[in-house]
Amino acid sequence: AHSSTVVHPPHVALITRAQVKTDRKAALSLAQLLAAGLLTSVWIPPQEVRDLRALLAQRYKMVRMKTISKNRLHAVLHRHHFEPPEEGAMFSPERRGWWGALPITRLELTNLQSNLDALAFTEQQIDRLTMCLAELAGRDERMPLLVQLPGLGLIGAMTILAAIGDITRFASAKQLVGYAGLGARIHDSGKLYQTGRITKAGRRDLRYTMVEAANKAARSHSRWKAELERLEPRLGRSKAIVAIARKLLVVVWHVLTEETADRFADPVQVAKFLYAHIFDVGAKNLPNGERPLAYTRRQLDRLGLGRELTHLPWSGKQYTLPPSNQTA
């Protein structure tokens, strides 16, 4: 029987950075390291996780292309001191004629039309990819555990699930923080003990998502607002947000591992997050054709929240929730 061991290239830096490197020498060095037990294998995600990562990466690429196209179109207006249209969205299809009528050279107009075409293409692709992600999210029972947290929506939660894969891979929250590269650098030798910046030695998409979620949570959630106010005077805003991102990731580990609610969760706010999640994924994508309010109640019961909650305030209205199945 044979087996294959996949390792992270930086872990074999003595081979990859060797001045004299041939296949024979590299194979011999790898065999010696493996025999000595010095090669640590990395996790190979299953096919569905790889497909999800590829889908999210493609969407991220389209979002970047969309932003680039918009910036280039804005640059045309700034370069010629043109005033944008007063009514309607600047980049809507109805404004295509307005852009085409700008008094610019033929070459610049061709370039402008190319950017308009790229913008229309990326918007179409983003909608297609988001629709596919919504279908997947509606069937994934881990999603409600994540969207109960402030700052996490459809794309952010799916990015976390794609990056983590199976949460049981991480025996502790500290390991997950290290995987995201949000842990601090440490130098501990003799009498010297120093901590530095975060390592950034991990999945960039997971780290970026958590920092983005931390920014949103610090603006909208009372607990994380208070945490930012406590940390910012000492660390500055940027480092404080990173610290909140690390704390949020610890919460992510707990809610996924224990399948429970955040201990700072407010039942009404969580109910709103769950109901908003239904709008993101689409009611038609809920499991077994479940109705939105019934889905919200089931997830609240699953989290052990809102047993006494009978109504859901939403857009100035009060929606009646089904009775809770939680025992007193």
N, C-alpha and C positions, 0 to 999 in steps of 0.2 A: 504494500500500500504506500501511496505517496501523498504528500500534503504540501500546500503552498503557504508561505508566510509573507504577508504584506506589511511593510514597515514604512514609517514616515521618513522621507529623505533627509531632513535635518538630523535625524537620530543616527545616521551613518555618515556624518560630515567628513570623517577621516577618509572615507572612500570617495565621496562625491567631489571633494576639494583636493584630491591628491594631484601632485604635479605630474606624476607618471601613472596613467590610468589605462589599462587594457582590460578587455573582457575577462581574460584569464586571471589577472591580478585581483580584479574586483570580485570575481566569483570565489576565489580562494579566501579573500578577506571576509566576505559575507559568511562563508561556510565556517570559518574559525569563530566569528562572533556568534553565530547561531549555536555552535557546539558549546560555547562557553555560557550560553544563556543570556547574552547581552543584547539580543534583538527583541524588542517589544513589539508585538503585532498590533495593528490598528483594526478597528471595527469596519467590516465591509457591510454597508447597508443593503437590505433586500431590494429587489427590483422596484417595488412600489415606492419606496423612499427615494431611490435614485430618480425615478420618473417625476415625483413631486418636486424634488430639488431642481430638476431641469426645467419644469414648468414655471416655477417661481423665478428662476434665473432668466428665462426668456421674457417674462413679464417685466422684470426689473430693467432688462435691456431696452424694451419698448418704451418704458417710462423715461429712461435717460434720453432716448432718441426724440421723444416728444418734447422734453424740456429743451434740448439743443435746438430743435426746429423753432420753438417759440422764442428763444433768446435771439436767434438769428433774425427773425421777423421783427422783433422789438428793435434790434440794432438798425434796421433800415429806417424805421421811424425816427430814431434818435439821430442818425447820421444826417438826415435831411430836414430835421425839425418839423416833421409832419405831426399834426394833431390826430390822435386816434378817434374813431367814430364815437359819437355821443351816446347812441342807443344800441342795445344788443351786445352780444358777446363778440369780442374782437376777432376771434378765430372760428366763428360759426360758419357753416357752408354758405349762409346767406350773404356773408361779407366777402366772399371770393371775388365778386365783381369790383368791390371797393378797392381791394388790394391790387387787382389787375389794372385799375385806372390811375394808379399813382404815377406822377410825372417823373419817371426815372429812366435810365438808359435801357436799351433792349437787353443787354447782357445781364444787367442787375435784375431786370424783370424776370428773365428766364430762371435766374438763381432763386428769386423770390417764389416763383410758381413751383419750383422743385421742393422748396421747404414747405409750402402749403400741401403739396402731394404727400410729403413725408409725414406731416402732421396728421392728415386724414388717415393714412395707412396705420400709423402707430395707435391712433385712437380706436380704430377698428380691431386691431390685434389685442389691445389691452382689454377691450370689452369681451372678446372671445375667450381670452385666457382667464379673466376674472369669473366669467360664467362657469367655466370648467372647475375652477377652485371652489366656487359656491356650491356646486353639486357635490364635490367631495366633502366639504365642510358640513353640509347638512346631514351626512351619514356618519360622521365621526363623533362619537360620544365624548371625546376628549375636549372638543371645542368649547362646550359650555363651561368646563372647568377653567379655561383660560379667559374667555370673554367676560367672566364675572369680575376680572381685574381691571382697574382703570388703565386706560391708555392702549388696550389691546383690542383690535378689531379683526375683521376677517383675514386680511393679508398678514398682519403681524402675528396672529395666532398660528396661521398655517406655516409661516416661516419658522416659528419656534418648533412646531411639530416635525417639520422636515429636517431641521438641523439636529434635533435631539434623537429622533427615531424612537427607540424603545427606552422609556425613562428608567427601566430597571437596570440599564447599563451603568447608571450612576448610583453608587452606594450611599452617597451623601450629597447635600447641596453644595458643599465645598468643591467636589469634583466637577459638578456642572458649571460652577463659576469659573473654574480653571479651564474647562472645555471652551467657554466663551471668550477666554482671554481677559476676563474682568478682574482677575486676582492681582494683587500687588506683587511687584518684584521684591524679593527678600535676599539680603546678604547677612548671613549669620556665621561669623567666624571669630573664635576667641572671645574677646570682650566686646566685639563690635556687632551690633544688631541694627540694621537699617532696612527700611521699607521704601520703595520708590513708586514709580508710575505703574499703571496696569501693564501686564505682560503683552497683551494683544496677540498672544500665541494660541489662537483658537479659531473658531468659525467666525468670520467677519460678519456674515449675515445675521447671526444670532446676536452678536454684540451690538450691531447697528440697530436692530429691532428693539433691543432692551433699552438703549439710550433714547431712542425715539419715544418709546412708551413712557420712560421716566419723565421726559419733558412734558408729555400730555398729562400724566398723573399729577405732576407738581403744579400744573395750572388748574386742574379740575377737582382733585380729591383732597378733602380736608386733612387726612392723615399725612399724605405726601407733601402737601403745602407746608404743614408744620415741620416736616423733616427737612425740607429745603431751607426754611427760615432758620432752623437750628444749625445746619451745616454751612450755609453760604458765607456767613461772616468769617468763619475760620478757614474754609477751603477755597472760596470763590465759586461762582456759579457753575462753571464747567466741571470742576472736580466734584462738586456737590451732586450734580446730575448723574455723573458716573457712579458715585456712591449709591444713589437711589436706584440706578439701573441694576447694580449688584444685589441690593436688597430685594428688588422686585424679582430677580431671577431666583433667589432663594425661595420666595413665595411660590414661584412657578413650580419649583421642584416639589414643594410640600403639597400643593393642590393636585399635581399630577400623580404623585406617589401615593398619597392618602385618599385621593378622590373626595376631597372635602372642600369646604368654603374657606376663604381667607378669614383669619380670626378678627380682622378689622372690617369685615364686610357689613354693609348696611343693607337689610333685606329689600327696601324699596329701590335703592340704587341698583342692586344686583338684578332685580326684576326688570328694571329699565334696560340694563345692559343686555339681558337675555332677549328681551322683546326687540331691541334694536338689531341684535344678531339675526333674528328671523328676517328682518327687512334686507339684511346683507346677503343672506343665503337664498332668500326666496321661500315663501310658504310652501310652494310645490316641492321643494327639496327636503322638507322635513321628513323624518323616518315614518313609514307606515301611514302616510297621509294625515299625520297628526295636526290638529288645529293649533294656531299660534298661542292662544291663551292656555290650552291644555298642555302644550309643550313647555311654556313658561312655568306653570305650576309643577309639572313633573320634575323639571330641573331644580326648582327651589326645594322640593322635597328631597331630592337626591343630595343637595348640598346641606340639608338640615336647616334651611332658612325660611322665614316668612310664614310660619304655621298660622299666625293670627292675621296675616295679610289677606284681605278680602277683595281689595280693589287696586288696580294698577293705574296710576296717573300718567297720562300720555297725551301730549299735544292739547292740553287744556280740557281733556275729557277723563272720565273715570271708567275703566273697563273692569267688569266683574270677573274675578278669577274663579276657577273651579275650586271646590273644597279641598283642603289639604288632607293627605293620607298619613301625615306624621302623627305619631302617638305622643301623648303629653309627657 
